Amino acid sequence: MKIFSSPFDLTLISDEMPIGDVIQDIVRMGPHEDPLHVLDLDDVVRKHYGWCAKMPRVKPFYAVKCNDDPRILQTLMTLGTGFDCASKGEMERMIGYGVKPENIIFAQPAKSIASLLYARSKQVSVMTFDGAVELEKIHQYYPEARLVLRMRHDSQKVRCSLGKKFGCDPVAEAPELLRYAARLRMNVIGISFHVGSDCDEHQVYYDAVKIAKDLFDYAKTLGYEFSLLDIGGGFPGDNNKPIDRYAKAVNVAIDHYFPAESNIRIIAEPGRYYVASAVTLVSFVDSKRVMKEKQQDGTEKTRMYYYLNDGVFGTFYCTALEGQKVVPLVVEVKLNVQMYESILWGPTCHVLDQIAQDKLPELDVGDSVVFENVGAYGVVLANEFNGFALPKVIGYLREGTWKKLQTLSGGSVKSITDDADDRQRATDEQHPFLSGSCYRIHLYSKDHTF
């Protein structure tokens, strides 16, 4: 298995160095023309071990669509996660990295024929369905597929409700679909659900697992012996949103309805959980307007307009689409400074390119504005409208974590010396796949350029 075989840079930092210090240095060396995404891969690794500790019976299948940065994907592959792929392109990518087909679930209830044929050619056999037409299509083009029926069970407290598009009614539709699958002699192996993106209620997972158990029992009357439960995604990933209460609800539910001795395999499709807090945006003020607004009492109020080098058509497309409030952080704030009502605009000419309204100290052209928790759906939904560049992603990893990942991937690592040539020589000798690729490993320095 190879890791870090992508054409992107990775900068190693010391085990003791907070990512905040890196961000401070980036701000100090600014302004930069393009917005910068600071990717802390250690955060991804910590999230993985946190998941395994809190939900040991649930294997994560990372949702590739959430953030497909090669460094994230290859790190998770090395850590042993599975992958939730929603397209032929995502499957091609993960198989190209060396992911085995049994570690992929084709979790797309509305598949194209071409993607279905590709999955068959690569033996990616586990896939979801939620309707009769999809079932018939799979029966025609991939009859030996192992199917997972996706039922609908929506949380009422989510950023985005997926049940509007996918998932069959577990009472009115699911039994009929299972009967139809039995008549077609299709191999249905389990049930899946997705409560919605960025869920804010934990009890909904318990309720969904309970309903899924009813479908397991019904399927048994049709001759099926289900072996898989997929509890989907929806788990929050911001740095102030731990998953402990979700894990407790899931663990209580599966231990009650699917105890370990039942030998039911349980998986999930977390995306946001793994990557939201791993990325911080460092943007810069390109331009500014000072607006003097007359009030009804005759007084004058000052409002600031700041035009940043990132916006709704970049990092904030998803947050704007879902009406999510974003929190701007000003790195250098003096004591007792006056605060102004401010509007943060993106760089494009579109009037809807408004990021946030907030009270901020006065900023000048070239000053930085930082946004945390932008790792989920930030880059993947960004576009180059008006010719503005996509955010540049710069990846950081601590030396100790890098060594552990190399060990997990079957490589050996020499100690890193202070001499750059010795470091490169050690890399070349011990990791020929690294030296032979386009991947560049750096050690962090204060004058590191971006």
N, C-alpha and C positions, 0 to 999 in steps of 0.2 A: 504494500500500500504506500502511495506517495502522498505527502502533504505539502501544501504551499508550492504547488507547481504552476501557479498562475503568473501572469506578467505584471504583477502588482508589487509594490514595495511593502516591506514590513520592517518597522524600526523596533529594536529591542531596547527596553528600559530596565533599570535595576529593579529588583524585587521590592525595594522600599519606596520607590518613587510614585507618589499619587498622580493619577491622570490629570488632576487639577493643575499640577505644576506644569505639565506639558501644555495644557490649554493656556495657562498664563504666558508661557514662552511664545506660543503662537500669536497671542494677542500683542505681546511686546514687539514682535518682529513684523507686525502688520503695518498698514493695511495690505491685504492681499486682493488681487483682482477678482478671484473666484471665491465663492463660499466654500468652506472647508468642513468636512465631516470627520471628526476625530473618533476613530473606531478603537475601542478598548476591548481587545479579544479576551483579556483576562475576565472581563465581566461576563462574556459568553460562557467561558469555562466554569466560572462560579455558579452561573445559573444552572448549568447542566448538573453539577454535583448537588446543588440544592434540590433540584427536581428529584434526582435519584434517592436522596435522603428522605424527602418528604412523601414521595409516592413511589415506593420501591417496586410495587407490582405493576406499575404503568410504564410501558416503554414509550418514550417520546419519538414521534416521527415528525421531524421539523418541517414546517410549512415553507417550502422553498420560495413561494411567491412573496413572502413577507420581507425578505431582504436576501438577495441572491449574490451578495459579495462573495467571490471565490474563497477568501480567507475565512469567512464564517462557515461556508459549506464544508470546506476541507477540514476545519477544526472540529466541527460536529461529526463528520465522518470518522475522524480519528478517535473521537470520544465514544463512538459506537452507537450513535442514534440512527434511527431510520429516517426516511424522508417521505413527506407528503408531496406528490407531484400532481400538477393539474393540467399538464399539456405534454405534447410530444417533445417540445423544446426542453422542458424541465427534466423529463426522463432522459433524454439524450445527454444532457449535461451531467447528471448524477452518474449514469452508467459510464460516461467518459472518464469520470473521476475514479471509477473502480468500485462503485457501490453495487452490491449484489442485488439481483432483482427481488429477492425475498425481503430486502430491506427497503422496498419502495411500495407505497400504496398509491394507486392511481385514483386519488380522491376527487374525481370530477364526475358528477352525475350526468353531465351532458357532453359526451365525448364525440369528437369527430371520427369518421371512419378511418382516416389516415392514422390518427393517433392510436386507435384501437388495434389496427394492424401492426403498428410499430411495437406496441406493448406485447403483442403476441410473438413477434419476431425476437424480442429480447426476454421473453418469459416473465414479464411483469404481470403476474396473474391475479393479484388481489386488487379489486376495483369496486367502486360504489355505483349504485343505481337507485333511482327513486320513482321510476315510472315504467309503464308497460312498453312504450315504444323503445326506450333505452334497453330494456330487457330483451326485446326482440332483435335489436341491432347487435347486441353482444352475442346472442344465440346464433346469429348468422355469421359473424366475423371472428368470434373468439369463444366458441362453445365450451371450451375446457376452462374458461376463466373461473376464478373463485370470487364469488360476489358477496358484497356487503350491502345490505339494504339500509339506506339512509332515511331515518325517520325525522320528522320535524318536532322540535321541542325548543321553543324560543324563550329566552330570558326577556323580561320587560325592562331590564336595566342594562342595556348594551349600547356601545357606540354605533354598531351597525347590525341590524337584524338580517341574518342570512336566510332565515326561513321564508322570506318573501320570494326567494328564488329557488331554493333547493329544499328537499325533504318532503316525504309523504306523511300524511296524517296517520299516526300509529293505530288509530281505531278504525277509521273509515276506509283507508286505502291499503295499509300494510298487509293485513291478512289476505286480501284479495291478490296482491302482488306475489305473496309467498305461494299461494295456491297456483297461480299462473306459472311461477318459476318451477314448481314441482311438476306441473303438466309438461313443461318444456324440458324437464330433466336437467335443469341448470343447477350447478353446484353453489348454492348459497351457504356461506359459512358463518355469517354473523350479522350484527346490527351496528350501525353508527348513528351519531347525532352531532350537531354543532349548535350550541346555545346562543351563538352570536359573538361578534368581535368585541373584545375588551369588556367582558362581563363584569357587572358590579354586584352580583348576588351569587353566593356560593351554594345555597340550598337547591338551586335549579339543577345542579349536577346530580344530587341525590335523587331528585324526582325523575330525572331522565333515565338514570340507571334502573330505577324501579320499573318504569314503563318498558324499557328494553328487555328486562327479565320476563315480562308478560309475553313479549314477542318470541323470546327464546322458547318459552313453554309452549306457545301455540305452534311454533315451527316443528316441535317434537311430535305433535299429533299428525304432522304431514310426512313424517319420516326423516326429518332433518335432525342432525346432531350438531348444533352450532358450536364453534370453537373460538370465535373472536368477538370482542366488544371494543368498539372504537368510540371513545368519549369526546373526540373532536378537539377543538381549540377554545378560544375565548378567554384564556388565562391572562391576566394583566402582566405588564412587564416594566412599567415605570419604576424608577428607583425608590419611590415612596409607596409602592403597592405590593406588599408581600403576598405570597400565595398560600400562606398557612391555613387560612379558613377554607379555602377551596380544596386544599389537600385533605383536610380533615373530613369534609363532606364526601369527597370521592372515596377515601379510604373506608369510611363507615359504610357507604353504599355497596362497594364491591365486596367488602368482607361479609356483608349480610346476604347480598343477592348472588354473588359469585365468589364464594369462599375458595381459598387456595386449592383445596382438595378437588374442586370441580374441574380443574385443569383448563379453565377458560383463559385464553390469552387476551390481555387487556393492553390497548395502545391508546395514544392520544396524538393530536396534531397541533402542538403549540407552535406559534410563530412569534407573536408579539412578546410573549414571555421571555424568549431567549435573546431578543435583540433590541428591544425598545430602549433600555437604559445603557446599552453598549455604545451608542453613538451620540455625540454632542456636536451641535452646529456652531461654528464660529463664523458669524457674518459681520459685514462692515458697512458703515454709513457712506453711501455714494453721494448723496445730496440731501438738502435740508431746506425747509421753508418755515418761516416764523409767521404764524397767522394771528392777526389781531381781530378778535371777534367782539362786536358791541353787544352788551347785555341789555336786558329790558330795563334795568335800573340806571342805565346810562354809563355804567362802568365798562372797562375794557378787559377782556380776558385773553391771555396768550395761550395759543395751542401750537404744539410743534408737529410738523410733518417730517418724518425721516424716511428716506428711500434707501432700502438695504440692497445688497447684491444677491439676495435670495428672496424667494417669495412663494406665492400660491402655486405658480407653475413650476416650482422647484421642490424644495423640501416640504412645503406646507399644503400641497395639493390635497392630501388625504384629510388633514385636519380641517381644512376649509370645507371640503365636501361633506364631512360629517359634523360640522359645527362645533368642533372641539376647541376649547380655549387653550391658547398657548401662553407660556410665561416667559417673557424676555428677561434676561439677566444682564445687567451692566457690570462689567468686571471691576472697574475702578470708580468707586463712588466716594466722594469726599463727605466729611461730616457736616451736618447742618446745611446741606445744599438744597436749593429750592427745587421743588418737583413741579413738573408741568404735565397737563393732559397732553398725551402724545398719541399719534397714529403712526404705526409702522407699515410702510408700503413696500411691496416688492419692486423689482427693477423694471418690469415690463410696462407697456403703455395701456394695459387693460385696467379698467376702473375697478374690476373685482379683485385685483391683485392687492388685497389688504390683509396683512398678517394678523395684526392685533391692535387694540387700544389699551393704553395703560398709563399710569403716572410714572414718569421717568425723570431723572435729572437731565439737564440740558446736555445734549451730545453735539459733537462737531463732526464734520466730514473726516472720515478716516477712523473714527472711534468704532469699537467693536460692540456687538450685541450677541450674547450667547444664548442658545436654547438647548436644554437637556432633553433626553428621552425622545430622540427623533430617529431611532434606528428602525422602527417598524413602518414600512410602506413609505419612507421618505424618498429614497433614491429610486426605487423601482417604479414609482408613479411620476417622477419628475420628467420634464421634457424641455426642449430648447426653444420654446416659443420666444419670438422676437430676437432670436439669435443669441440668447444668453446661455452661457455654459452650464452644464450640469454640475452639481457640487462635486468637488474633488474629495475622494475618500482617502485618508491617510491612516494606516493601521499601526497599532502599537501592541506589543506583547512583552510581558516580563520575562527575563532570562530564564528564571526557574521554571516557568510554565512552558516555555519553548522546549527546554530539555525534556520535560515530562511528555510533551506531545511527540517529540522525536522517539522517545523510548516506546511509547504506545504504538508508534507506526513501524517499529522494528529497527530503527536506526540507533546509532550510538553517537554520543556527543563528547568532544573534548572540552575541557574547561576553556572559557573565553579569556583570552589574554588582553593586555592593554594595547598591543600592537595590531594595527589594522591588517597588515600583511599576514601576520600569524593567524589572525582570526579567519581571514579568507582562506588561508592554506588549510586550516583545520576543517573549515566547511567543505572545501573541495575534496579533501581526503576522506572525510567521514560521511559526506552526503553528496555523492556524485550526481544524484538526481536533482539536487539543488543547484550545483554549479553548472549543470548542463542545461538548466532551464533559463527562462527570462526573469526568474524571481530574484530580487535583490534584498539581501538582509543587511540592515544598518544597525549600528549601535547609536543610541541617542546622544546627541551633543547639543549644546546651547546654540550652535550656529547651524543646526540642521535646517535645510531649505525645503520648501514644500512645493 
